[in-house]
Structure formats: structure tokens, C-alpha cells
Amino acid sequence: MEFSIISEYGMIFIVLACAFGFFMAWGVGANDVANAMGTSVGSKALTVKQAIIVAIIFEFAGAYLAGGEVTNTIRKGMLDASLLSDTPELLVYGMLASLLAAGIWLMVATRAGWPVSTTHSIVGAIVGFAAVGIGVDAVQWGKVGTIAASWVVSPVMSGTIAFLLFMSVQRLILNTNNPMANAKKYVPYYIFMVGFIIALVTLLKGLKHVGLHLSPGENISIALVAGAVTMVLGIFLIRRLKFDPAADRHFHFTNVEKVFGVLMMVTACAMAFAHGSNDVANAVGPLAAVVGIVNSGGEIASKVMMPAWILLLGGAGIVIGLITYGHKVIATIGTGITQLTPSSGFAATLAAATTVVLASGIGLPISTTHTLVGGVLGVGLARGIAALNMNMVRTIFLSWIVTLPAGAILSIMFFFMLKGIFS
């Protein structure tokens, strides 16, 4: 009987899943892409328009090339699917409800300009419907615990890396007798680092489902080459910069920050890529679960192939959300927490990208929002606690706490509505 629900309404479920998944991806783009771009816009390395163009290209590439790994955790890591083998339609309702709930909460938060976590929203929603709609045993609390721990670990880790990076920038460049010469000397190495880390992530994580299987040695050598190419490109861009000695009279480091502006552009691309790879999962994980169940006629498979069109749909949703609504949260992250310059913005962004990449590698769905806010806080602390806008920090932390219950409550409501309509 139950499986007949799946066969009877299968097409409707897939259409709803695509619509809600797209809506959720729109929310990810509107709320979360600010993480990748806020620091570049805040430090004036990019205009809002340039930031959006960069984000479109790299978010999409990250989602499509490297989005497969985290998607698995979101899809089957949180629930014990074996409890649902007789009633697969409950899992379908739950995933649909979760996507809709998370999408709505993201829309609310974005309107208010709060950088909340899309990861939290979807995790809260899935745990909510599962605990109430199926039973507390259905939730794999151990997995949820790991994810919850990563909410503390990721900002702390990112903040620490950002703090150390910015200290190194101060020691090697800003606090020296000739900051300009040292900037030209050391910034290319930072650019190499960015290129290397991002290439490594892409190779280790992303290119599996494109069908490339390389040995660890090959991966590292390709990443080294990628780093070198990025570095050469960076040196070329730095040489083309025009410096105005008069500009340094108002702000001692105006020309030095121009060199960092080049680095900031490279880092912004890296962060957008890392973000796309980590956060597309929030929108397409539940969508893939629904499609998998319908296509198998109600069987809950432990592994579903991630069809390329689903990642494409997710990538497109992110891009549209960014274009239509992304500017609101960009302002909060870029200028709300602390005044950013290209040199400090770079440290925050690279720290966040590194953390995200490491987490994607282990398949932990961490929140890019938390990592980035952590990175920005780390840089603020490196400049002294007075550099932080504590009111803004408090608002952000509160919006983080509200996100989980908000996602859960909405998702429970939608779950019972869908169950009432179809069952």
C-alpha cells in the first residue's frame, strides 16, 4: 500500500522537491554567498557588482565540481533510514518539509540582514521532522552531535588561523621599515598558498564524481602547479598596479593595501569555490534523497548517485539568490563586524576557506557563516578587541541560536501538512 503512494505521486514529489530545493538554494545564495564576498566588498577590493560576477563563476564551479561529498552526510547521515524501509513516503515528506522550512527561514533572515547558517537551518529542519514525525530513535544523535561540535570548532579554528595569518602579515609587511617592498616580496607567496589549498581541495574532494582518479602524489604535484600559476598571475597583476605616493599621507598603508587587493581577489574566488562545494549540499542533499526514493520505487538505498542535473539546479539557485538578494548580508559581514582592509580581509577569508576545505574533506557539514565570522573575529582580535563591533557580534550569535529551533518548528508543521495531503 505504502509503496503505491510513491508510485502514484512520484512525479509530484519530484517536482515539489525540485521547486523546494531550488528555493532553498536561492536562500543559500541570498544569505550565504555574502560569506565569500562580504570581506572583499567590505575591504573595497571589489565592488558589489564585481563580487557578484566572481561569485557566480566560482560558486557554480564549486557546487558542480566539488559538491558531492558533503551531500552524502546531509542526505543519509542524520537519519536512521532503515527504520523507514516500510514507509519511505515519510522520508519523502520529511525531506520536502525540511527544504521548504529552511528556505523560508533563510528568506526571513536575509531580509533582516542576519548572516545565519544555511547548514543549521537544514540540519535543524531534518532533526525536527525526524524526532517528532518518526520518533526520537530515528535521529542519529551521534552524527548530530559531531555536527553540533563543528559549530564551535569551526569558528575557533578559523579564528585561530586568521589571527596567525594576520600576525604574519603584520610581522613580515605592515610593521617593517619598508612595507611596500616587503608587500611585493611576500604577497606572491600568500597567493601561492591560496592557489595550492584550493586546487588540493578540488582534486581530493571534488573531481571524484567527474571520473578523475589520481594518486596522492599526482594530486599534490597538480596543486603545486596550480599554486605556481596563480602566483605568476598574481605577480603580473601586482606589476600592473599604479601607486600614488601622495595617497600614503592620509593612510600610511594605502599603496601596500593595493597589493593586498590583488590577493583579496584571488582569495575571494577561493572562498566562493569552497562555499559552493560545501553549501550546495544543504539544498540538493534532501532533493537527491527524494529523487532516489521515487526512482527506485520506494526503496531507500544507502548510496544514491548524485545526478549532475541536481548539482546544476543547486548551482543555478545559488546564483539567482545571490543576484536578487545577496547585497543585504554582504553589508553585515563586510563592514558590520569590524572595519576590514584588504590585508585583514585576506587573512579572514583564507582562514575560512581553509577550514571549510578541511571540513568538506572529512564530510562535515560545517557552517561557512560561522567559519567566516570566526575568521573576521580573529582578525579583529589581532588588531585589538576595540576593533570589534560587539553589538553586531551579539546579534549574529543570537540569530545563530534561533536558527535551529526555527528550522525544526517550521519543518514539523510542513511535515504533518504533507502527510495530511498525500497519505
N, C-alpha and C positions, 0 to 999 in steps of 0.2 A: 504493500500500500504506500509506504513512505517514499519508496524509490519512484513511484508514479508521480509524486509531486515534482520531483526533479525532472522527469521526462516531460511532464505536462507543461511546466512553466519554465523549462530550461532556457529557452530563448529570452524570456522576460528577465530572468535572473542575470543573464549575461549582459543584456542591455542596461539594466539597472546598475550592475557592477561597473560597467564602463563609464556610465554617467557619474556615479558617485566617486569612482576612482579619479576621474578627470577633475571633479570638483575639489577633491582632497589635494590633488597635485596642484591645482590652481592656488589653493591655500598655502601649500608649501612654497610656491613661487612668490606669492604675495608677502608672506610673513618671513620666510626663512632665507630668501636669497639675499636679504639685507646683510646676513652674516658674511656672505662672501664679499659684498660690495660696500657695506657701510664704512669700513675703515678706509677704503680708497677714496670714497667721496668725502668722508669727514676730514681726511688729511689733505684734501684738494689735489690728490694725484690724478684723479679722473673726474670729469663732470658726470652728472647723473646719467646723461644720455650715453656717454662712452661706457660707463659702468654697465648699463643695461645691455649694450651690444656685446661686451665682453662676456657678461653672464649668460646671455642667450647661447653663445657658441660653446662655452666651456661647461655650463650646467648640463646642456644637452649631451655633450660628449661624455661627461662623467656618468650620467644616468644610463646612457646607452651602452657604454663600453665596460663600466665597472660597477654597475648597479646590481649584479646578480647575487652577490654573496650575502649581504645583509637581508635581502629579500627573503631568504630562506628562514632566518630567525623570526622575522615578523610573521611569516606565514604559518610556520608549524612549531616554532619554539615555545610559544606561550601556552598552548593548549595541549591537553592530552587528547589527541584526535581519536584514539582507539575507543573512548567512551561514546563516540558519536557514530560508530560504524553502522548502527541500525537506523539512526536518524540524521542522515547527512544534511537534510534541509535545515536543521537547526544551525549548523555551522554556516550555511549559506546566509540565513537571516542575520546571524551574528556579524559576519564579515561585512554585509551590506550596511547594517546598523552602525558598525564601527566607522566605516568610511564616511557616512553621512554625518555622524556625530562629530568626528574630528574635523571634517570640513567646515561645519557650522561654527564650531568653537574658534577655529583659525580665522574665520571671517570676522567674528566679533573682536578678537584680539587685535587683528590687523587694523580695524577701524579705529581702535583706541591707541594704536601705535605701540603696542606691547610686543617685544620680541619673545614670544613663548616658544615652547619646543613642539615641533610637529611630531617628534618621536614620542614625547609624553602623551600627546593628545591621542595618538593611535594606540599606544600601549594601554593607557587608562581605559579607552573605549573597549578594547578586546577583553581586558581583565574584567571590566564591569559586566558586560553581557554574559561572559562565561560563568562568573561566580553566581550571578542571580538567575540567569536563564537556564543554565545547565546544572550547576552545582559547584560548590566550592572546590570539590576534588578535581574538577576538570581543569583548573588553572595549574600550570606547572610553577608553583611558587618559587622553586629554586631558581628557575630561569628569570622570573620576575625580579627576584632578589638581586641577581647578578646585574640586571639592567638598572635597578634602582641604585645599586652601589656605583655603577658607572656614572650616575648623575653627580655624585660627589667627586669621584676620581677624575672625571674628565675636566671639569673647570680647574681643579687643583693642579693637575698635570700640565694643562695648557698654560695656566698662570705661571707655573714654575719655569716652563720652557721660555715663555715670553719675557719673564723677568731676567733670566740669564742671557737671552739673546740681546735684550736692550742694554743690559750692563756691558756686554761685549762691544756693542755699538758705541756706548759712551767711552769705554776704555780705549778702543782702537781708533776711534774717529773724533767724536764730539769733544772730548776733554783733552785734546792734544794741541801742540803748538801750531800745527798746520792741518786743520780739519779737512780742507779742500783736497790737498794732495793725498791724504790718507783715505778719504772717501773714494777717490778714483782708484786707489790701490786695492782697498778691501771689498768694496761693494760687489765687484765681479765675483768674488768668492762666495758671497752670500747668494748671488744669483745662481751660481753653480749648484749650491746646496738645494735651492728650491727646485731647480730642474731635475736634479738627481732623485730627490724624495718623491716627487710626483710621478716621474717615469717609473720608479721602482714599484710604487703602489699600483699603477695601472697594469704593469706587467704581472705582478704577483697575484693581483686580485681579479682584474677586470677581463683580461683577454682570454680567460678560460673558455667562456661561452661563445667567443668568436672563433674558437677552434685552434688557437695557438698554444702549443705546449712546449715550453722552453725549460732548459735545465737552470738551476740557481745561478751557475756561472754565467750562462748566456744572459740571464736577466740583469745581473749586476753590470756586465760589460755594456749592455744596451743602455742601461740607466746612466752609466758614466758618460757614454757618448752623448746622450740627451742633455745631461748636465753641461757638458762642454759646449754643445751647440747653443744652449740657452745663454751660457756665459759669453760666448763670442757675440751673439746678438745683442746682449746687454752692453758689452764694451762699445760696440758700434753705435748704439743709441746714446750712450754717455758721451762719446766723442762728438756727436752732433749737437749736444746741448750748447746753448749760448748763455754765458754767465755775465751778470752785470754787477761789477764790484760795488756800485753805489747802493745796490739793494741790501747789502750786508749791514748798512749803517743802522737800519731800524731793528732788524732781527739778525743777530750775529751769524746765524746758520742758513740764511736764505738760499745761497748758492749750493751749499752742501745738501740741503734738503731736495734740491732739484735732482741731484744724482740719485738720492733715495727714491725720488718719484719714479724713476725707471724701474727700480727694484720693486716698488709697490705695485706697478702694473703687472710685473711677472707674478708676484705673489697673489694678486687678485685673481689672475687666471687659475693659479694653482688651487686657491681656496674654492673657486666656483666649481672646479672639476671634482675636488674632494667632496664638496657638498652634494653635487649631483649624484655621485656614486653612493653616498651614504643615505640620502634622504628620499631618493625616488622610491626606495623600499616602502616607505610609510604609505605611499599612495598605491603602489602596484602589488604589494605583498598580498593583501586581502583580495584584491582583484584576481590575482593569479590563482588563489585558493578556490574562488567561486568558479572560475573558468575550468579549472582542473576537475572539480567535483561534477560539474554539468557534463563535461566532455566524456568522463568515464562512466556516466550514467549513475552517479551517486556513490561511486567508490571513493573513499578518502585515501588517496595514495600518499605514501610518506615522501616521495620525491616527485615533484611535477616539473617538467621542463618549463623554463621561463620563455614563452614565445616572444620573439623580437618585437612583435607589434604592441605587446603590453608595455615594454620599456619605452617604445616610441610614444605611445599615448601618454605615459607618465611624463616623459621629457617635454612633450608639447604642452601639457597642462602647466608644468612649472614655468615654462617660458611665458605663457599667456598671463599667468598670475603676476609674474614679475612686471610685465609691461603695463598691466592695468592698475596695479595697486602697490607695487613694490616700494615706491618712494617713501611711504609713511614710516615704515620701520627702519629704513636706511637712515633717516634723520636721527632716530633714537640711538642707534648703535654708533653712528659716525660722530655725533657731537654731544650726545646726551650724557655719556658716562664720564668721559674725560676729554680734554682737548687733544686731538691727535695731530701729529706731524707725520710726514712720510716715513721718517726713521722709526718712530714708535709704532705707527700703524703697521709697518712691515713686520716688526717683531711679534705683534699680537696676531697678525694673520698667519704668519709662517708657523707659529706655535700651534694655532688652532688646526691648521691644515695637517701638521704632523700628527697631532693627537687623533684627528678624525681618520687619517690614513691607517694609523696603527690599529685603531678600533675596528675599522672596516676589515682589516686583515684578519682579526680574530672573530669577525662576525658579530661584534657587539653593536647593537643599535644605539649609539650614544647620541646625545643631542648636540648638533653643531652649534645651536644657540648657546648652550652652556659653555661649550669649549671656547667660543669666540668671546663671550662676555668674560670668561675666565682669563683669556689672553689680554683683553683690554684692561681688566683689573690689574693683571700682573705688571703691565707696562705703567699703569697709573701709580702702582706701589713703588716701582723702580724710580719714579720721579718724586715720590713722597706722597703720603696719604692725603695731603691737602689738594692734590691734583684730581681727586675723585669727587664726582657729584653724588654724595651719599643718598640724597632723596631719590634720585633716579635708580640707584642700585637697589634701594629698598623696594621701590615699585616693581622692578623687574623680578626680584626674588619672590614677592607676593604673587605676581602673575604666574610664576612657575608653580607655586604651591597649589593655586586654584586649578591649574590645567588638568591634573589627574582626575579629581572628582568631577570636574565639568564634563570631561570626555566620557567618564563612566556613566554618569546620570543620563546624559543625552542618549548614549548608546543603549542603555537598558530600556528607555522609552521606545526607541525606534525598533528594538528587537521584538518587543511584545506587539507593536503595531503590525510589523511584517508578519509575525506569526499568526496574528488575528486575520490578516488579509488572505494569506495563502493556505494556511492549514485548516 
